């Protein structure tokens, strides 16, 4: 997904919020001005972070925040599972809940509010405009052998695991893999988080190989690249994965909340609207 000028300005301004170091900001501006058409926001932030570490050392540590939100959603699991199991379509219900979990994003959000997150669970019905995509998703899963989930944030991965549990009930023959981040980046899920939240109990866990808040094919380890190439169905969660995977010339299903102005404008929806779309 190409970086617009407004997006580039936002990327720069967010770095400026961190520091007024003119040399650092000059390097950030140079990176932005020399970006390629194929470069995405998550990749630019990956480059910024390398420069930031050179100037200031390691960035902010999100481990406590990640544990906080993993534990919060884990504490809700029994109640949410009961709601899922009682639904007319448990898989659809679990997918809406997994999309709500995409709220927990300390990259795209200026402020993550636990109360706002909890309020989103008051409406877990799949909208009519999601249904067409959902029917395509079910049809593809019915004839698939392999399924790949590209994960995003902590807390959200608990809901991803509950969604995969329902997917396996519906399509028990599916071989399921999940890709998380290869290194610490913001509050995104790593292997450590995936294991803590039990995702490894329902899927083989792979990584994107780097501290990138997205999936960049050319940067993937061989096993993860093979998983992308061989997956019959791919479901990618979150804005960062959409930004980096859109235009890959593969059919990918995407689930995310529109959390920043770029996505609100692109999809012409109010903030925090959930999207479920398919790209051929």
C-alpha positions as CSV (number, residue, x, y, z in Angstrom):
1,X,0.0,0.0,0.0
2,X,1.7,3.2,-1.2
3,X,2.5,5.9,1.3
4,X,0.6,9.1,0.6
5,X,2.0,12.5,1.4
6,X,-0.4,12.8,4.3
7,X,0.8,9.4,5.6
8,X,4.4,10.5,5.2
9,X,3.7,13.7,7.2
10,X,2.0,11.6,9.9
11,X,5.0,9.2,10.1
12,X,7.4,12.2,10.4
13,X,5.3,14.0,13.0
14,X,5.2,10.8,15.2
15,X,8.9,10.7,15.2
16,X,9.0,14.4,16.1
17,X,6.8,13.7,19.1
18,X,9.6,11.4,20.4
19,X,12.5,13.8,20.1
20,X,13.6,17.2,18.9
21,X,17.0,15.9,17.9
22,X,17.6,17.7,14.6
23,X,20.2,15.2,13.3
24,X,17.9,12.2,13.9
25,X,14.9,14.0,12.4
26,X,17.0,14.9,9.4
27,X,17.7,11.3,8.8
28,X,14.1,10.4,9.1
29,X,13.1,13.1,6.6
30,X,15.8,11.8,4.2
31,X,14.4,8.2,4.5
32,X,10.9,9.5,3.7
33,X,12.0,11.7,0.8
34,X,13.9,8.8,-0.8
35,X,11.3,6.1,-0.2
36,X,10.4,3.8,-3.1
37,X,6.9,3.4,-4.4
38,X,6.9,-0.1,-3.0
39,X,7.8,1.0,0.5
40,X,5.1,0.9,3.2
41,X,4.6,2.6,6.5
42,X,5.6,-0.5,8.6
43,X,8.8,-0.8,6.6
44,X,9.6,2.9,7.1
45,X,9.0,2.6,10.8
46,X,11.4,-0.4,10.8
47,X,14.0,1.8,9.2
48,X,13.3,4.7,11.6
49,X,13.7,2.3,14.6
50,X,17.2,1.3,13.3
51,X,18.2,4.9,13.2
52,X,16.6,5.6,16.5
53,X,18.6,2.8,18.2
54,X,21.8,4.2,16.8
55,X,21.1,7.6,18.3
56,X,19.3,6.7,21.5
57,X,19.6,3.0,22.2
58,X,16.7,0.6,22.5
59,X,13.2,2.0,22.1
60,X,10.3,1.7,24.5
61,X,9.8,-1.7,26.1
62,X,6.2,-2.9,25.6
63,X,6.6,-6.2,27.5
64,X,4.5,-5.1,30.5
65,X,1.8,-3.6,28.2
66,X,1.7,-6.8,26.1
67,X,1.3,-8.9,29.2
68,X,-1.4,-6.5,30.5
69,X,-3.5,-6.9,27.4
70,X,-2.8,-10.6,27.0
71,X,-4.0,-11.1,30.5
72,X,-7.0,-8.9,30.1
73,X,-8.3,-10.8,27.1
74,X,-7.4,-14.2,28.7
75,X,-9.5,-13.1,31.7
76,X,-12.5,-12.6,29.4
77,X,-12.1,-16.0,27.6
78,X,-14.7,-18.0,29.4
79,X,-17.4,-15.4,29.0
80,X,-16.5,-14.8,25.3
81,X,-16.4,-18.5,24.6
82,X,-19.9,-19.0,26.1
83,X,-21.2,-16.2,23.8
84,X,-19.5,-17.8,20.8
85,X,-20.8,-21.3,21.6
86,X,-24.3,-20.0,22.0
87,X,-24.3,-18.1,18.7
88,X,-26.2,-19.3,15.6
89,X,-22.8,-19.2,13.7
90,X,-20.0,-19.6,16.2
91,X,-17.3,-19.1,13.6
92,X,-18.8,-15.8,12.4
93,X,-19.1,-14.6,16.0
94,X,-15.5,-15.6,16.8
95,X,-14.2,-13.7,13.7
96,X,-16.0,-10.5,14.7
97,X,-14.5,-10.8,18.2
98,X,-11.0,-11.4,16.7
99,X,-11.5,-8.3,14.7
100,X,-12.4,-6.3,17.8
101,X,-9.1,-7.4,19.3
102,X,-7.4,-5.4,16.6
103,X,-8.2,-2.3,18.6
104,X,-5.1,-3.0,20.8
105,X,-2.7,-1.2,18.7
106,X,-0.1,1.1,20.2
107,X,1.3,2.0,16.7
108,X,-1.8,3.3,14.9
109,X,-3.6,4.5,18.0
110,X,-2.6,7.7,19.9
111,X,-4.3,6.2,23.0
112,X,-5.5,2.7,23.8
113,X,-8.3,2.7,26.3
114,X,-9.3,-0.6,27.9
115,X,-12.8,0.7,28.5
116,X,-13.2,1.6,24.8
117,X,-12.0,-1.9,24.0
118,X,-14.5,-3.5,26.3
119,X,-17.3,-1.4,24.9
120,X,-16.7,-2.7,21.4
121,X,-17.7,-6.2,22.6
122,X,-21.2,-4.9,23.1
123,X,-21.8,-5.5,19.4
124,X,-20.4,-8.8,18.1
125,X,-22.9,-9.4,15.3
126,X,-21.4,-9.8,11.8
127,X,-22.7,-6.9,9.6
128,X,-24.5,-7.6,6.4
129,X,-21.8,-5.9,4.4
130,X,-19.3,-8.5,5.8
131,X,-21.5,-11.5,4.8
132,X,-20.5,-11.6,1.1
133,X,-16.8,-11.8,2.1
134,X,-17.6,-14.3,4.8
135,X,-19.4,-16.6,2.2
136,X,-16.3,-16.4,0.0
137,X,-14.1,-17.2,3.0
138,X,-16.2,-20.3,3.9
139,X,-16.2,-21.5,0.3
140,X,-12.4,-21.2,0.0
141,X,-11.9,-22.9,3.4
142,X,-14.2,-25.8,2.4
143,X,-11.9,-26.7,-0.5
144,X,-8.6,-25.8,1.2
145,X,-6.0,-28.0,2.8
146,X,-3.8,-25.3,4.3
147,X,-4.7,-22.1,6.1
148,X,-2.4,-19.3,7.1
149,X,-3.2,-16.7,9.7
150,X,-1.0,-13.6,9.8
151,X,-1.3,-12.2,13.3
152,X,-1.0,-8.6,14.6
153,X,-1.3,-7.5,18.2
154,X,-1.1,-8.9,21.7
155,X,-4.4,-9.6,23.4
156,X,-5.8,-9.9,19.9
157,X,-4.0,-13.3,19.5
158,X,-6.1,-14.7,22.3
159,X,-9.2,-14.0,20.2
160,X,-7.3,-15.3,17.1
161,X,-6.8,-18.6,18.9
162,X,-10.5,-18.8,19.8
163,X,-11.4,-18.1,16.2
164,X,-9.0,-20.8,15.0
165,X,-10.7,-23.2,17.4
166,X,-14.0,-22.6,15.7
167,X,-12.4,-22.8,12.3
168,X,-11.0,-26.3,13.1
169,X,-14.5,-27.4,14.3
170,X,-16.0,-26.2,11.0
171,X,-13.1,-27.5,8.8
172,X,-11.3,-30.2,10.8
173,X,-9.0,-31.2,7.9
174,X,-7.4,-27.8,7.6
175,X,-3.7,-27.6,8.4
176,X,-3.2,-24.3,10.1
177,X,-0.1,-22.1,10.5
178,X,0.2,-18.6,12.0
179,X,2.9,-16.0,11.4
180,X,3.8,-13.6,14.3
181,X,6.6,-11.0,14.5
182,X,10.1,-12.2,14.5
183,X,11.4,-9.6,17.0
184,X,9.9,-7.1,19.5
185,X,8.1,-4.2,17.8
186,X,5.5,-2.1,19.6
187,X,2.9,-4.4,21.2
188,X,2.8,-6.8,18.3
189,X,2.7,-10.5,19.1
190,X,5.9,-12.6,19.0
191,X,6.4,-16.3,19.5
192,X,6.7,-15.8,23.2
193,X,3.2,-14.1,23.2
194,X,1.7,-16.7,20.9
195,X,2.8,-19.5,23.3
196,X,1.6,-17.5,26.4
197,X,-1.8,-17.1,24.8
198,X,-2.0,-20.7,23.7
199,X,-1.9,-20.0,19.9
200,X,0.7,-22.8,19.5
201,X,-2.0,-25.3,20.7
202,X,-4.0,-24.7,17.5
203,X,-1.5,-23.7,14.9
204,X,2.1,-24.1,13.9
205,X,3.8,-20.8,14.7
206,X,6.2,-19.1,12.3
207,X,7.6,-15.6,12.2
208,X,8.1,-12.7,9.8
209,X,11.8,-12.8,10.8
210,X,12.1,-9.2,11.8
211,X,10.9,-6.3,14.0
212,X,8.5,-5.2,11.3
213,X,4.8,-4.5,12.1
214,X,3.7,-6.2,8.9
215,X,4.6,-9.0,6.5
216,X,7.2,-8.1,3.9
217,X,7.6,-11.1,1.6
218,X,11.3,-10.4,0.7
219,X,12.2,-10.3,4.3
220,X,10.6,-13.5,5.4
221,X,12.5,-16.6,6.6
222,X,12.3,-19.5,4.1
223,X,9.7,-21.5,6.1
224,X,7.4,-18.5,6.3
225,X,7.8,-17.6,2.7
226,X,6.9,-21.2,1.8
227,X,3.9,-21.0,4.1
228,X,2.7,-17.9,2.2
229,X,3.3,-19.5,-1.2
230,X,1.6,-22.8,-0.3
231,X,-1.4,-21.5,1.7
232,X,-4.8,-22.2,0.2
233,X,-6.4,-19.5,2.4
234,X,-4.6,-16.5,4.0
235,X,-6.3,-14.4,6.6
236,X,-4.2,-11.3,7.6
237,X,-5.1,-9.2,10.7
238,X,-4.6,-5.5,11.2
239,X,-3.7,-2.4,9.3
240,X,0.1,-3.1,9.1
241,X,-0.4,-6.5,7.5
242,X,-2.9,-4.9,5.0
243,X,-0.4,-2.1,4.2
244,X,2.5,-4.6,3.6
245,X,0.5,-7.4,1.9
246,X,-1.9,-5.5,-0.3
247,X,-0.9,-6.0,-3.9
248,X,1.0,-9.2,-3.4
249,X,-0.9,-10.8,-6.3
250,X,-2.3,-13.4,-4.0
251,X,-5.9,-13.8,-2.8
252,X,-5.8,-12.6,0.8
253,X,-8.7,-12.0,3.3
254,X,-8.1,-9.1,5.6
255,X,-9.7,-8.2,9.0
256,X,-8.9,-5.0,10.8
257,X,-10.4,-1.9,12.5
258,X,-9.9,1.4,10.7
259,X,-8.0,3.3,13.4
260,X,-6.1,6.1,11.5
261,X,-7.2,8.8,9.1
262,X,-5.6,7.0,6.1
263,X,-7.9,3.9,6.6
264,X,-11.0,5.9,7.6
265,X,-10.6,7.9,4.4
266,X,-9.7,5.0,2.2
267,X,-12.7,3.0,3.2
268,X,-15.0,5.9,3.8
269,X,-16.1,4.7,7.2
270,X,-16.2,6.0,10.8
271,X,-13.2,5.5,13.1
272,X,-13.0,1.9,14.5
273,X,-15.3,0.4,11.9
274,X,-14.3,-3.2,11.3
275,X,-13.5,-4.3,7.8
276,X,-13.6,-7.9,6.4
277,X,-12.4,-7.8,2.8
278,X,-10.9,-10.0,0.1
279,X,-8.2,-9.1,-2.4
280,X,-7.7,-11.2,-5.4
